[in-house]
Amino acid sequence: MIPYGKQDIQQSDIDAVVEVLTSDFLTQGPKVPAFESAVAEKVGAKHALAVNSATSALHIACLALGLGEGDWLWTTPVTFVASANCGLYCGAKVDFVDIDPQTYNLSVSALKEKLEKAASEKRLPKVLVVVHLCGQPCEMQAIKALAERYGVKVIEDASHAIGGKYQSEYIGNGRYSDITVFSFHPVKIITTAEGGMALTNCDELATKMNLLRSHGITRDSELMTHEPDGPWYYQQVDLGFNYRMTELQAALGLSQLERLDDYVARRHEIAERYSGLLKDFPLTLPWQHPDSYSGLHLYVIRLKLNELSVSHKAVFESLRAQGIGVNLHYIPVHTQPYYQKLGFKPDDFPEAMAYYHQAISLPMYPTLNKNEQQDVVEALKKALQV
Ligand SMILES: *Cc1c(COP(=O)(O)O)cnc(C)c1O
């Protein structure tokens, strides 16, 4: 089986992890801060907080921005459930903004319309989570302008997009958002097995997220209500969680980070090759925004069903039967049973549904070789019956 995504682990990664195993610290040692500084420096952010998943990062990001009961969080329906669930964790309500049919990211014109309506009804969202789907950055300049006009905080869910650039600057520098989140799950661009990170340029948000990832506990006397009782002393000043990343994970992340630019460049090579090989197929190929350099976590094709005699499901099944581990990113979140119970109807977001009925993620990972890519294309030709 050729999977849709796969980690690349080299000897240097193994050595880095083994070194930590025999060191004094398996958690709360020097590797996590070293990994945080390295990512912050790489992407140009002031603060980076490593945590045990991007889901945890989204949760503490929402809490740090003050999201709570009675508030709204908006996001795109075409994302992993975590981008929306973080709002529900905080007791907030969740709503969606339909996607742009060309980029598959949250549509800026739909956002504008929805904000205007929400302003007149006095139910503006507190937080907007934008997702750089497949690694392609959202139109952040326009999104930030709207967010400022309506007083909405912005989180970039950049789980697909580390190493990608918007207007020639790395995603994560926070120029157009309050907080950016990365995922280091093995299918993503670089991995720590499980792991995530929240980045911000705001000192206050960083302090808050730092507390929240570790029980709300501090050893910093400046954050305490009175002078420490003694050298043993710490205070719990907020209600936090144990969302910490381990030293083993951070060591792996640091080692992987050295290859970040190579990985993304390799993904671009693979994408260009796919786009060349597939250009005459009855497919819509991924469109790349001229303002951006995608992280290219995913290569998503859309079937032109009116030019095909086979169904989306049949193409998918044929590819899987031929050993091609295709996938679908994503089942629109608002159609999940949990969200249906909250009152959403499938037709609420028609562009997301149109996408869902046509999209297939082809295998895309840095070690995918030319022969394997050729196999994918042959299998697709057979599946499409063209
Ligand atoms: C993978 C992913 C997440 C969750 O990441 P974890 O690190 O697995 O928690 C959130 N949002 C998007 C868009 C993702 O792709």
The ligand as an ORCA input file, in Angstrom:
! r2SCAN-3c Opt
* xyz 0 1
  C      -3.875     17.323     12.206
  C      -4.730     18.497     12.380
  C      -5.135     18.959     13.642
  C      -4.862     18.201     14.906
  O      -3.531     17.929     15.086
  P      -3.078     16.988     16.268
  O      -1.626     17.352     16.443
  O      -3.267     15.593     15.778
  O      -3.889     17.284     17.458
  C      -5.874     20.126     13.716
  N      -6.209     20.809     12.612
  C      -5.875     20.377     11.378
  C      -6.273     21.194     10.200
  C      -5.139     19.207     11.227
  O      -4.833     18.769     10.007
*
